[in-house]
Amino acid sequence: MKVIVGIPSYNNADTIQYVVKQAAEGLKKYFGGGLIVNSDGGSTDGTREVVMKTRVPEGVEVRSTIYKWPIPGKGSAMKEVLEIAKDEGADAIVFVDSDLRSITPEWIYKFAKPLEEGYHFVAPLYLRHKYDGTITNNIAYPMTASLYGYNVRQPIGGDFGISAEIIDVYLKDEEVWKRDVAKFGVDIFLTTTAIAEGFRIIQTALGVKIHDPKDPAASLGPMFNQVVGTLFMLMQKYEEKWKNVKELKEVPVFGKMEIVEPEHVNVTLELLEKKSRELFVENEEILKKALSEETFKEVKKALETFDFDDILWSHVLFDGAIAYKNGILQNVEPLMPLYFAKTADFVKKTKDMTTEEAEKLVLKRAEIFLREKDYLLERWGLSVVSF
């Protein structure tokens, strides 16, 4: 099997050598060799030089390229790898992030082997600290699971396995790559498209994910806009696929997960609350139009104490998706203060919990979103299917 490993990067000189080395060892050990493609966004810190100086086993080729797609972002880097993989006649593409500190050679096997066994898309299944992945836990996971009915725990995990059969589906509509898919919207695009287009999907158990996590209040603004905007855009595209989904299917897992406590991730609760209140005031008028009257009233009450339950949160996101569809929201930035509020709620409720205990609340969230789907269907303008 011909395997290509794609590593998108931008100013990752401090971490990328380790990733390249582990990927190269995995390709050699499990597949006799292969190609590593570093697709870079024009780094100024020597990232590409670090990649090309990394010693790799015989039979492993390493390339580093500055991607050609004019929109800067992770998606553009991954698009370049998909195009190279198609030209090279690859059977499988494994994408790994350039800041991973927990990657091992086995990761390459764990992503590529299920593809050899007939799966088309391999999503990562990690153990992550309870405060790592707040966009995943609060939005991408419960929305994807409840909409499309597949319990994919890490739909925007960043690391994926993709079969050759799905490449053309990703690349066929160039217009989609002119939107946030070219940026951080790419991960939710890859996962949602694989599910909605009926490809065989599986998760692969990778253990603890250690990377460079971000404090949500300090640095996740652009990512929020790009991920949620893409998610809402895909809801319109795949309306026929999700409107009748009324149950949650378990997705198979390749390998077994060892349960350990991940390293701590810092979240600044005071900053979350402060930004939430300030940004709500700035966006209050547009939110009053975007949210239903009842939801808006409940949100204002929730912001007094940051007690933001999952039913209310599902209604916020469902209302947001409808407002986006109807052009009331031109982008999803006005919803950011409510994301900060929901994250603050989760931090407060789980401060004395282990990651394993907090995980149960996240899994329950997807079930609550599914139960509240009638609310979405009614306001979206679809006939309600009895759940």
ChimeraX attribute file (.defattr): number of C-alpha atoms within 10 A of each C-alpha:
attribute: neighborCount
match mode: 1-to-1
recipient: residues
	/A:1	14
	/A:2	17
	/A:3	26
	/A:4	32
	/A:5	27
	/A:6	30
	/A:7	26
	/A:8	31
	/A:9	26
	/A:10	23
	/A:11	18
	/A:12	21
	/A:13	20
	/A:14	13
	/A:15	18
	/A:16	26
	/A:17	22
	/A:18	20
	/A:19	22
	/A:20	28
	/A:21	19
	/A:22	19
	/A:23	30
	/A:24	28
	/A:25	21
	/A:26	24
	/A:27	28
	/A:28	18
	/A:29	15
	/A:30	16
	/A:31	18
	/A:32	16
	/A:33	22
	/A:34	22
	/A:35	22
	/A:36	25
	/A:37	23
	/A:38	28
	/A:39	25
	/A:40	26
	/A:41	24
	/A:42	16
	/A:43	15
	/A:44	11
	/A:45	13
	/A:46	14
	/A:47	24
	/A:48	26
	/A:49	13
	/A:50	17
	/A:51	23
	/A:52	16
	/A:53	10
	/A:54	15
	/A:55	13
	/A:56	18
	/A:57	15
	/A:58	12
	/A:59	14
	/A:60	20
	/A:61	15
	/A:62	20
	/A:63	13
	/A:64	20
	/A:65	16
	/A:66	17
	/A:67	21
	/A:68	14
	/A:69	16
	/A:70	10
	/A:71	18
	/A:72	16
	/A:73	22
	/A:74	25
	/A:75	24
	/A:76	27
	/A:77	28
	/A:78	25
	/A:79	23
	/A:80	22
	/A:81	26
	/A:82	24
	/A:83	14
	/A:84	15
	/A:85	23
	/A:86	17
	/A:87	9
	/A:88	13
	/A:89	13
	/A:90	18
	/A:91	18
	/A:92	28
	/A:93	28
	/A:94	26
	/A:95	23
	/A:96	24
	/A:97	21
	/A:98	28
	/A:99	24
	/A:100	17
	/A:101	15
	/A:102	15
	/A:103	24
	/A:104	18
	/A:105	19
	/A:106	17
	/A:107	23
	/A:108	29
	/A:109	21
	/A:110	22
	/A:111	29
	/A:112	32
	/A:113	20
	/A:114	23
	/A:115	25
	/A:116	13
	/A:117	8
	/A:118	11
	/A:119	18
	/A:120	23
	/A:121	30
	/A:122	28
	/A:123	27
	/A:124	28
	/A:125	24
	/A:126	21
	/A:127	22
	/A:128	22
	/A:129	23
	/A:130	25
	/A:131	23
	/A:132	24
	/A:133	20
	/A:134	24
	/A:135	20
	/A:136	21
	/A:137	24
	/A:138	20
	/A:139	22
	/A:140	24
	/A:141	25
	/A:142	26
	/A:143	25
	/A:144	26
	/A:145	26
	/A:146	25
	/A:147	26
	/A:148	25
	/A:149	23
	/A:150	20
	/A:151	22
	/A:152	29
	/A:153	24
	/A:154	22
	/A:155	27
	/A:156	25
	/A:157	20
	/A:158	18
	/A:159	22
	/A:160	26
	/A:161	30
	/A:162	26
	/A:163	22
	/A:164	19
	/A:165	15
	/A:166	18
	/A:167	18
	/A:168	12
	/A:169	13
	/A:170	17
	/A:171	14
	/A:172	10
	/A:173	10
	/A:174	9
	/A:175	9
	/A:176	16
	/A:177	20
	/A:178	14
	/A:179	17
	/A:180	25
	/A:181	26
	/A:182	24
	/A:183	23
	/A:184	23
	/A:185	25
	/A:186	27
	/A:187	27
	/A:188	26
	/A:189	23
	/A:190	21
	/A:191	21
	/A:192	24
	/A:193	19
	/A:194	20
	/A:195	18
	/A:196	18
	/A:197	12
	/A:198	10
	/A:199	15
	/A:200	14
	/A:201	23
	/A:202	23
	/A:203	26
	/A:204	25
	/A:205	20
	/A:206	22
	/A:207	20
	/A:208	20
	/A:209	21
	/A:210	18
	/A:211	16
	/A:212	12
	/A:213	16
	/A:214	16
	/A:215	18
	/A:216	25
	/A:217	23
	/A:218	12
	/A:219	11
	/A:220	14
	/A:221	13
	/A:222	11
	/A:223	16
	/A:224	23
	/A:225	20
	/A:226	22
	/A:227	26
	/A:228	27
	/A:229	23
	/A:230	25
	/A:231	25
	/A:232	21
	/A:233	18
	/A:234	17
	/A:235	22
	/A:236	14
	/A:237	12
	/A:238	16
	/A:239	15
	/A:240	12
	/A:241	16
	/A:242	16
	/A:243	20
	/A:244	19
	/A:245	18
	/A:246	18
	/A:247	17
	/A:248	17
	/A:249	13
	/A:250	13
	/A:251	16
	/A:252	12
	/A:253	18
	/A:254	18
	/A:255	11
	/A:256	11
	/A:257	15
	/A:258	12
	/A:259	12
	/A:260	12
	/A:261	14
	/A:262	19
	/A:263	13
	/A:264	13
	/A:265	15
	/A:266	13
	/A:267	19
	/A:268	13
	/A:269	18
	/A:270	11
	/A:271	16
	/A:272	23
	/A:273	23
	/A:274	15
	/A:275	18
	/A:276	24
	/A:277	19
	/A:278	12
	/A:279	17
	/A:280	23
	/A:281	12
	/A:282	12
	/A:283	15
	/A:284	17
	/A:285	11
	/A:286	15
	/A:287	24
	/A:288	13
	/A:289	14
	/A:290	24
	/A:291	23
	/A:292	18
	/A:293	11
	/A:294	10
	/A:295	19
	/A:296	20
	/A:297	12
	/A:298	14
	/A:299	22
	/A:300	15
	/A:301	13
	/A:302	18
	/A:303	19
	/A:304	11
	/A:305	12
	/A:306	22
	/A:307	17
	/A:308	21
	/A:309	13
	/A:310	23
	/A:311	13
	/A:312	19
	/A:313	22
	/A:314	26
	/A:315	21
	/A:316	23
	/A:317	21
	/A:318	24
	/A:319	23
	/A:320	25
	/A:321	26
	/A:322	23
	/A:323	23
	/A:324	19
	/A:325	16
	/A:326	12
	/A:327	11
	/A:328	16
	/A:329	19
	/A:330	12
	/A:331	17
	/A:332	19
	/A:333	17
	/A:334	21
	/A:335	25
	/A:336	21
	/A:337	25
	/A:338	26
	/A:339	23
	/A:340	27
	/A:341	27
	/A:342	27
	/A:343	26
	/A:344	25
	/A:345	22
	/A:346	24
	/A:347	20
	/A:348	13
	/A:349	13
	/A:350	16
	/A:351	12
	/A:352	10
	/A:353	12
	/A:354	13
	/A:355	20
	/A:356	16
	/A:357	12
	/A:358	19
	/A:359	18
	/A:360	10
	/A:361	15
	/A:362	20
	/A:363	16
	/A:364	13
	/A:365	25
	/A:366	28
	/A:367	17
	/A:368	17
	/A:369	26
	/A:370	25
	/A:371	16
	/A:372	19
	/A:373	22
	/A:374	19
	/A:375	16
	/A:376	22
	/A:377	17
	/A:378	12
	/A:379	14
	/A:380	18
	/A:381	9
	/A:382	14
	/A:383	12
	/A:384	15
	/A:385	13
	/A:386	7
	/A:387	12
